[in-house]
């Protein structure tokens, strides 16, 4: 089965694996500064492997973040404590190359914490802090990497395990955002990769999410993380970050969906718009490897969707999660008709094994829907 065909029933996130084109085919996703809206469902981007490696940097949304720009909630002391701890960790790193250990299978952990793990709920600023750590690390961009757990598994799928180790073992720091514990195979693969990198002297940092319903139960995600990366747990210092989702803090409820005609009209008057019917786009995502979803959005400044409907197929839902992440990373507003985004995934899905992904997607799509409201208000004002 091709990796970019619909997922296998036994493991719907198998879509996140596969061979990525290594040919430098020009992208079909040219900038859309004017003219009629483009359709994401008509694009089939080809992404060279080299681009996957080069793009392991904080996404555009986090280009300008620094420790100094993080605003801790005064009511949550753990937030300010996390800033201090991470700033100290960054200061402990030097621009020196990691020591290469050619003749030893095992190596002692570097002095001090070899890794930092940020544990907390959705929207407490973990990605902001992780990106700030990347920016504060005194090494050139090509010697530090930043990517989501899914992007890291995609890189391994594209390069092969040993080549991925070689590509990253010369780095000073590797940051993994949204470390996912819902698939044992992927978790073991990535933890093995991180073990190889740690043995090469690479420092590590990761984030994950505690589910909203488990926030009162102590270090739930932290305990899971440490268990799943057994060989690495001694090298990580865990930082708990408490707080409410800043994307919804003090803000009104998510905007109500629009009608189809409003979506069509708004897309026609918005530079750089992409306009799609939701069912067609959801079907098209099955034909594009998730590692290419970022390229799918190249040149797009706003996404307009007609007829958003509840998703009943888990493989489709997981693809939409990846798309939501790429749209959020690139700060692309989403203006939609149909059901509100908090009804995109069923209650059964939100209670199932992939619930962390779905909660994150709802949070991010809601934020992007608010961005779309402000965008259209400015244009109409």
Secondary structure, DSSP 8 states (H G I E B T S, - for coil): --TTSS-BTTBGGGGG-S----S----S-----SSS-B-GGG------HHHHHHT-S--GGGTT--GGG----TT-HHHHHHHHHHHHHHHH--SS-----SS-S-----SS-SEEEEEE-TTSSHHHHHHHHHHHSSS-GGGEEEEEHHHHHHHHHHH-HHHHHHHHTT-SEEEEES---S-HHHHHHHHHHHHHHHHTT-EEEEEEE--GGGGGGSSHHHHHHHHHTGGGGGGEEEEEE----TTTTT-------B-HHHHHHHHHTSTTEEEEEHHHHHHHHTTS-GGGHHHHTTT-SEEEEEEE--B--HHHHHHHHHHHHHHHHTT-EEEEEES-GGGSB-HHHHTSTTHHHHHHHHHHHHHHHHHHHHHHHHHH-
